[in-house]
Amino acid sequence: MSKISYKHSGTETTNDSLVLQVTDGKHTATKKIPIQVIAVDDEVPQLHVNTGLYIEAAVEAERPEWKYITNTELRAEDLDSPNGNISFRIRQQPVFGFLQRRVDQLGHSWDNITRHMTFQQWEIDENIIR
């Protein structure tokens, strides 16, 4: 008995197909066979953008300057994971400032992000981190 097998190329695609034609010598039928490839999370996230932040020094301690961290300053990608799964962990806090996460839609309430806490790429993309 013969076996037919399919071997995926190893690319990041998750769909493929093949077309089979069957015949009895007189009649033929053709069918497209869909192939769904289950993705394997084997890629390492890559830090594609890391320009650093440029911010003016606070004139008064009570009125600090704030700057959102945007994806033009910090962006990571993973070929086989959605951006919502990419997270950054604070290994060392800044000494002369701090990071914050917006906790309401209007930007009136913020929580500090401290050592060992995480934030996600989607939060950077949505201007939630400053």
CNS distance restraints for C-alpha pairs under 8 A (distance, minus, plus):
assign (resid   8 and name CA) (resid  37 and name CA) 7.82 0.50 0.50
assign (resid  12 and name CA) (resid  39 and name CA) 7.34 0.50 0.50
assign (resid  12 and name CA) (resid  79 and name CA) 7.27 0.50 0.50
assign (resid  12 and name CA) (resid  80 and name CA) 6.73 0.50 0.50
assign (resid  13 and name CA) (resid  37 and name CA) 7.38 0.50 0.50
assign (resid  13 and name CA) (resid  39 and name CA) 7.93 0.50 0.50
assign (resid  14 and name CA) (resid  36 and name CA) 5.94 0.50 0.50
assign (resid  14 and name CA) (resid  37 and name CA) 4.52 0.50 0.50
assign (resid  14 and name CA) (resid  38 and name CA) 6.31 0.50 0.50
assign (resid  14 and name CA) (resid  39 and name CA) 6.28 0.50 0.50
assign (resid  15 and name CA) (resid  34 and name CA) 7.53 0.50 0.50
assign (resid  15 and name CA) (resid  35 and name CA) 5.85 0.50 0.50
assign (resid  15 and name CA) (resid  36 and name CA) 4.80 0.50 0.50
assign (resid  15 and name CA) (resid  37 and name CA) 5.68 0.50 0.50
assign (resid  16 and name CA) (resid  34 and name CA) 6.21 0.50 0.50
assign (resid  16 and name CA) (resid  35 and name CA) 4.92 0.50 0.50
assign (resid  16 and name CA) (resid  36 and name CA) 6.37 0.50 0.50
assign (resid  16 and name CA) (resid  37 and name CA) 7.40 0.50 0.50
assign (resid  17 and name CA) (resid  32 and name CA) 6.74 0.50 0.50
assign (resid  17 and name CA) (resid  33 and name CA) 5.45 0.50 0.50
assign (resid  17 and name CA) (resid  34 and name CA) 4.37 0.50 0.50
assign (resid  17 and name CA) (resid  35 and name CA) 5.05 0.50 0.50
assign (resid  18 and name CA) (resid  32 and name CA) 5.75 0.50 0.50
assign (resid  18 and name CA) (resid  33 and name CA) 5.27 0.50 0.50
assign (resid  18 and name CA) (resid  34 and name CA) 6.69 0.50 0.50
assign (resid  18 and name CA) (resid  35 and name CA) 7.68 0.50 0.50
assign (resid  19 and name CA) (resid  30 and name CA) 6.92 0.50 0.50
assign (resid  19 and name CA) (resid  31 and name CA) 5.63 0.50 0.50
assign (resid  19 and name CA) (resid  32 and name CA) 4.28 0.50 0.50
assign (resid  19 and name CA) (resid  33 and name CA) 5.92 0.50 0.50
assign (resid  20 and name CA) (resid  30 and name CA) 5.65 0.50 0.50
assign (resid  20 and name CA) (resid  31 and name CA) 5.44 0.50 0.50
assign (resid  20 and name CA) (resid  32 and name CA) 6.35 0.50 0.50
assign (resid  20 and name CA) (resid  33 and name CA) 7.31 0.50 0.50
assign (resid  21 and name CA) (resid  28 and name CA) 6.71 0.50 0.50
assign (resid  21 and name CA) (resid  29 and name CA) 5.61 0.50 0.50
assign (resid  21 and name CA) (resid  30 and name CA) 4.28 0.50 0.50
assign (resid  21 and name CA) (resid  31 and name CA) 6.47 0.50 0.50
assign (resid  22 and name CA) (resid  28 and name CA) 5.54 0.50 0.50
assign (resid  22 and name CA) (resid  29 and name CA) 5.38 0.50 0.50
assign (resid  22 and name CA) (resid  30 and name CA) 6.40 0.50 0.50
assign (resid  23 and name CA) (resid  27 and name CA) 5.58 0.50 0.50
assign (resid  23 and name CA) (resid  28 and name CA) 4.26 0.50 0.50
assign (resid  23 and name CA) (resid  29 and name CA) 6.49 0.50 0.50
assign (resid  24 and name CA) (resid  28 and name CA) 6.82 0.50 0.50
assign (resid  39 and name CA) (resid  80 and name CA) 7.20 0.50 0.50
assign (resid  40 and name CA) (resid  80 and name CA) 7.35 0.50 0.50
assign (resid  41 and name CA) (resid  80 and name CA) 5.71 0.50 0.50
assign (resid  41 and name CA) (resid  81 and name CA) 6.85 0.50 0.50
assign (resid  42 and name CA) (resid  80 and name CA) 7.42 0.50 0.50
assign (resid  43 and name CA) (resid  78 and name CA) 6.54 0.50 0.50
assign (resid  43 and name CA) (resid  79 and name CA) 6.50 0.50 0.50
assign (resid  43 and name CA) (resid  80 and name CA) 6.39 0.50 0.50
assign (resid  44 and name CA) (resid  78 and name CA) 6.45 0.50 0.50
assign (resid  45 and name CA) (resid  76 and name CA) 6.59 0.50 0.50
assign (resid  45 and name CA) (resid  77 and name CA) 5.59 0.50 0.50
assign (resid  45 and name CA) (resid  78 and name CA) 4.39 0.50 0.50
assign (resid  45 and name CA) (resid  79 and name CA) 7.59 0.50 0.50
assign (resid  45 and name CA) (resid  86 and name CA) 7.56 0.50 0.50
assign (resid  46 and name CA) (resid  76 and name CA) 5.43 0.50 0.50
assign (resid  46 and name CA) (resid  77 and name CA) 5.42 0.50 0.50
assign (resid  46 and name CA) (resid  78 and name CA) 6.16 0.50 0.50
assign (resid  47 and name CA) (resid  74 and name CA) 7.74 0.50 0.50
assign (resid  47 and name CA) (resid  75 and name CA) 6.08 0.50 0.50
assign (resid  47 and name CA) (resid  76 and name CA) 4.24 0.50 0.50
assign (resid  47 and name CA) (resid  77 and name CA) 6.59 0.50 0.50
assign (resid  48 and name CA) (resid  74 and name CA) 7.69 0.50 0.50
assign (resid  48 and name CA) (resid  75 and name CA) 5.70 0.50 0.50
assign (resid  48 and name CA) (resid  76 and name CA) 5.41 0.50 0.50
assign (resid  48 and name CA) (resid  77 and name CA) 6.92 0.50 0.50
assign (resid  49 and name CA) (resid  71 and name CA) 7.46 0.50 0.50
assign (resid  49 and name CA) (resid  72 and name CA) 6.81 0.50 0.50
assign (resid  49 and name CA) (resid  73 and name CA) 6.06 0.50 0.50
assign (resid  49 and name CA) (resid  74 and name CA) 4.97 0.50 0.50
assign (resid  49 and name CA) (resid  75 and name CA) 4.88 0.50 0.50
assign (resid  49 and name CA) (resid  76 and name CA) 6.84 0.50 0.50
assign (resid  50 and name CA) (resid  73 and name CA) 5.42 0.50 0.50
assign (resid  50 and name CA) (resid  74 and name CA) 4.73 0.50 0.50
assign (resid  50 and name CA) (resid  75 and name CA) 6.84 0.50 0.50
assign (resid  51 and name CA) (resid  72 and name CA) 7.69 0.50 0.50
assign (resid  51 and name CA) (resid  73 and name CA) 4.92 0.50 0.50
assign (resid  51 and name CA) (resid  74 and name CA) 6.76 0.50 0.50
assign (resid  52 and name CA) (resid  73 and name CA) 5.97 0.50 0.50
assign (resid  52 and name CA) (resid  74 and name CA) 7.51 0.50 0.50
assign (resid  53 and name CA) (resid  69 and name CA) 7.49 0.50 0.50
assign (resid  53 and name CA) (resid  73 and name CA) 6.82 0.50 0.50
assign (resid  55 and name CA) (resid  65 and name CA) 7.18 0.50 0.50
assign (resid  55 and name CA) (resid  66 and name CA) 7.62 0.50 0.50
assign (resid  55 and name CA) (resid  67 and name CA) 6.84 0.50 0.50
assign (resid  56 and name CA) (resid  65 and name CA) 6.67 0.50 0.50
assign (resid  57 and name CA) (resid  64 and name CA) 7.69 0.50 0.50
assign (resid  57 and name CA) (resid  65 and name CA) 6.90 0.50 0.50
assign (resid  58 and name CA) (resid  63 and name CA) 6.66 0.50 0.50
assign (resid  58 and name CA) (resid  64 and name CA) 4.74 0.50 0.50
assign (resid  58 and name CA) (resid  65 and name CA) 5.51 0.50 0.50
assign (resid  59 and name CA) (resid  63 and name CA) 7.26 0.50 0.50
assign (resid  59 and name CA) (resid  64 and name CA) 7.29 0.50 0.50
assign (resid  60 and name CA) (resid  64 and name CA) 6.63 0.50 0.50
assign (resid  66 and name CA) (resid 130 and name CA) 6.63 0.50 0.50
assign (resid  67 and name CA) (resid 130 and name CA) 5.52 0.50 0.50
assign (resid  68 and name CA) (resid 127 and name CA) 6.18 0.50 0.50
assign (resid  68 and name CA) (resid 128 and name CA) 7.44 0.50 0.50
assign (resid  68 and name CA) (resid 129 and name CA) 5.80 0.50 0.50
assign (resid  68 and name CA) (resid 130 and name CA) 4.01 0.50 0.50
assign (resid  69 and name CA) (resid  73 and name CA) 6.40 0.50 0.50
assign (resid  69 and name CA) (resid  74 and name CA) 6.93 0.50 0.50
assign (resid  69 and name CA) (resid 124 and name CA) 6.17 0.50 0.50
assign (resid  69 and name CA) (resid 127 and name CA) 6.95 0.50 0.50
assign (resid  69 and name CA) (resid 129 and name CA) 5.80 0.50 0.50
assign (resid  69 and name CA) (resid 130 and name CA) 5.33 0.50 0.50
assign (resid  70 and name CA) (resid  74 and name CA) 6.27 0.50 0.50
assign (resid  70 and name CA) (resid 124 and name CA) 5.36 0.50 0.50
assign (resid  70 and name CA) (resid 125 and name CA) 6.21 0.50 0.50
assign (resid  70 and name CA) (resid 127 and name CA) 6.28 0.50 0.50
assign (resid  70 and name CA) (resid 129 and name CA) 7.95 0.50 0.50
assign (resid  71 and name CA) (resid  75 and name CA) 4.94 0.50 0.50
assign (resid  71 and name CA) (resid 124 and name CA) 6.06 0.50 0.50
assign (resid  71 and name CA) (resid 125 and name CA) 5.75 0.50 0.50
assign (resid  74 and name CA) (resid 124 and name CA) 7.78 0.50 0.50
assign (resid  75 and name CA) (resid 121 and name CA) 6.88 0.50 0.50
assign (resid  76 and name CA) (resid  83 and name CA) 7.93 0.50 0.50
assign (resid  76 and name CA) (resid  86 and name CA) 7.25 0.50 0.50
assign (resid  76 and name CA) (resid 121 and name CA) 6.96 0.50 0.50
assign (resid  77 and name CA) (resid  81 and name CA) 7.97 0.50 0.50
assign (resid  77 and name CA) (resid  83 and name CA) 6.47 0.50 0.50
assign (resid  77 and name CA) (resid  86 and name CA) 7.29 0.50 0.50
assign (resid  78 and name CA) (resid  82 and name CA) 7.14 0.50 0.50
assign (resid  78 and name CA) (resid  83 and name CA) 7.30 0.50 0.50
assign (resid  78 and name CA) (resid  86 and name CA) 7.57 0.50 0.50
assign (resid  81 and name CA) (resid  85 and name CA) 6.45 0.50 0.50
assign (resid  81 and name CA) (resid  86 and name CA) 7.60 0.50 0.50
assign (resid  82 and name CA) (resid  86 and name CA) 7.26 0.50 0.50
assign (resid  83 and name CA) (resid 120 and name CA) 7.98 0.50 0.50
assign (resid  83 and name CA) (resid 121 and name CA) 5.95 0.50 0.50
assign (resid  83 and name CA) (resid 122 and name CA) 6.23 0.50 0.50
assign (resid  84 and name CA) (resid 120 and name CA) 6.58 0.50 0.50
assign (resid  84 and name CA) (resid 121 and name CA) 6.31 0.50 0.50
assign (resid  84 and name CA) (resid 122 and name CA) 5.39 0.50 0.50
assign (resid  85 and name CA) (resid 120 and name CA) 7.17 0.50 0.50
assign (resid  85 and name CA) (resid 121 and name CA) 7.78 0.50 0.50
assign (resid  86 and name CA) (resid 120 and name CA) 5.71 0.50 0.50
assign (resid  86 and name CA) (resid 121 and name CA) 5.67 0.50 0.50
assign (resid  87 and name CA) (resid 118 and name CA) 6.27 0.50 0.50
assign (resid  87 and name CA) (resid 119 and name CA) 5.53 0.50 0.50
assign (resid  87 and name CA) (resid 120 and name CA) 4.16 0.50 0.50
assign (resid  87 and name CA) (resid 121 and name CA) 6.04 0.50 0.50
assign (resid  88 and name CA) (resid 118 and name CA) 5.31 0.50 0.50
assign (resid  88 and name CA) (resid 119 and name CA) 5.43 0.50 0.50
assign (resid  88 and name CA) (resid 120 and name CA) 6.08 0.50 0.50
assign (resid  88 and name CA) (resid 121 and name CA) 7.58 0.50 0.50
assign (resid  89 and name CA) (resid 115 and name CA) 7.81 0.50 0.50
assign (resid  89 and name CA) (resid 116 and name CA) 5.84 0.50 0.50
assign (resid  89 and name CA) (resid 117 and name CA) 5.69 0.50 0.50
assign (resid  89 and name CA) (resid 118 and name CA) 4.30 0.50 0.50
assign (resid  89 and name CA) (resid 119 and name CA) 6.76 0.50 0.50
assign (resid  90 and name CA) (resid 113 and name CA) 7.92 0.50 0.50
assign (resid  90 and name CA) (resid 114 and name CA) 6.74 0.50 0.50
assign (resid  90 and name CA) (resid 115 and name CA) 4.99 0.50 0.50
assign (resid  90 and name CA) (resid 116 and name CA) 5.05 0.50 0.50
assign (resid  90 and name CA) (resid 117 and name CA) 5.70 0.50 0.50
assign (resid  90 and name CA) (resid 118 and name CA) 6.22 0.50 0.50
assign (resid  91 and name CA) (resid 115 and name CA) 5.77 0.50 0.50
assign (resid  91 and name CA) (resid 116 and name CA) 5.82 0.50 0.50
assign (resid  92 and name CA) (resid 115 and name CA) 5.90 0.50 0.50
assign (resid  93 and name CA) (resid  98 and name CA) 7.04 0.50 0.50
assign (resid  93 and name CA) (resid 114 and name CA) 6.39 0.50 0.50
assign (resid  93 and name CA) (resid 115 and name CA) 5.67 0.50 0.50
assign (resid  94 and name CA) (resid  98 and name CA) 5.89 0.50 0.50
assign (resid  98 and name CA) (resid 112 and name CA) 6.95 0.50 0.50
assign (resid  98 and name CA) (resid 113 and name CA) 7.28 0.50 0.50
assign (resid  98 and name CA) (resid 114 and name CA) 7.72 0.50 0.50
assign (resid  99 and name CA) (resid 112 and name CA) 5.83 0.50 0.50
assign (resid  99 and name CA) (resid 113 and name CA) 5.30 0.50 0.50
assign (resid  99 and name CA) (resid 114 and name CA) 7.36 0.50 0.50
assign (resid  99 and name CA) (resid 129 and name CA) 7.13 0.50 0.50
assign (resid  99 and name CA) (resid 130 and name CA) 5.68 0.50 0.50
assign (resid 100 and name CA) (resid 110 and name CA) 6.01 0.50 0.50
assign (resid 100 and name CA) (resid 111 and name CA) 5.38 0.50 0.50
assign (resid 100 and name CA) (resid 112 and name CA) 4.32 0.50 0.50
assign (resid 100 and name CA) (resid 113 and name CA) 5.23 0.50 0.50
assign (resid 100 and name CA) (resid 129 and name CA) 5.77 0.50 0.50
assign (resid 100 and name CA) (resid 130 and name CA) 5.27 0.50 0.50
assign (resid 101 and name CA) (resid 110 and name CA) 5.47 0.50 0.50
assign (resid 101 and name CA) (resid 111 and name CA) 5.29 0.50 0.50
assign (resid 101 and name CA) (resid 112 and name CA) 6.37 0.50 0.50
assign (resid 101 and name CA) (resid 113 and name CA) 6.63 0.50 0.50
assign (resid 101 and name CA) (resid 128 and name CA) 5.64 0.50 0.50
assign (resid 101 and name CA) (resid 129 and name CA) 4.75 0.50 0.50
assign (resid 101 and name CA) (resid 130 and name CA) 6.54 0.50 0.50
assign (resid 102 and name CA) (resid 107 and name CA) 5.89 0.50 0.50
assign (resid 102 and name CA) (resid 108 and name CA) 7.90 0.50 0.50
assign (resid 102 and name CA) (resid 109 and name CA) 6.17 0.50 0.50
assign (resid 102 and name CA) (resid 110 and name CA) 4.55 0.50 0.50
assign (resid 102 and name CA) (resid 111 and name CA) 6.59 0.50 0.50
assign (resid 102 and name CA) (resid 128 and name CA) 5.10 0.50 0.50
assign (resid 102 and name CA) (resid 129 and name CA) 6.46 0.50 0.50
assign (resid 102 and name CA) (resid 130 and name CA) 7.99 0.50 0.50
assign (resid 103 and name CA) (resid 107 and name CA) 7.21 0.50 0.50
assign (resid 103 and name CA) (resid 109 and name CA) 5.63 0.50 0.50
assign (resid 103 and name CA) (resid 110 and name CA) 5.44 0.50 0.50
assign (resid 103 and name CA) (resid 111 and name CA) 6.80 0.50 0.50
assign (resid 104 and name CA) (resid 108 and name CA) 6.62 0.50 0.50
assign (resid 104 and name CA) (resid 109 and name CA) 5.83 0.50 0.50
assign (resid 104 and name CA) (resid 110 and name CA) 7.61 0.50 0.50
assign (resid 113 and name CA) (resid 117 and name CA) 6.12 0.50 0.50
assign (resid 113 and name CA) (resid 118 and name CA) 7.51 0.50 0.50
assign (resid 119 and name CA) (resid 123 and name CA) 6.80 0.50 0.50
assign (resid 120 and name CA) (resid 124 and name CA) 6.83 0.50 0.50
assign (resid 121 and name CA) (resid 125 and name CA) 6.24 0.50 0.50
assign (resid 122 and name CA) (resid 126 and name CA) 6.08 0.50 0.50
assign (resid 123 and name CA) (resid 127 and name CA) 6.17 0.50 0.50
assign (resid 123 and name CA) (resid 128 and name CA) 5.07 0.50 0.50
assign (resid 123 and name CA) (resid 129 and name CA) 6.30 0.50 0.50
assign (resid 124 and name CA) (resid 128 and name CA) 5.97 0.50 0.50
assign (resid 124 and name CA) (resid 129 and name CA) 5.75 0.50 0.50
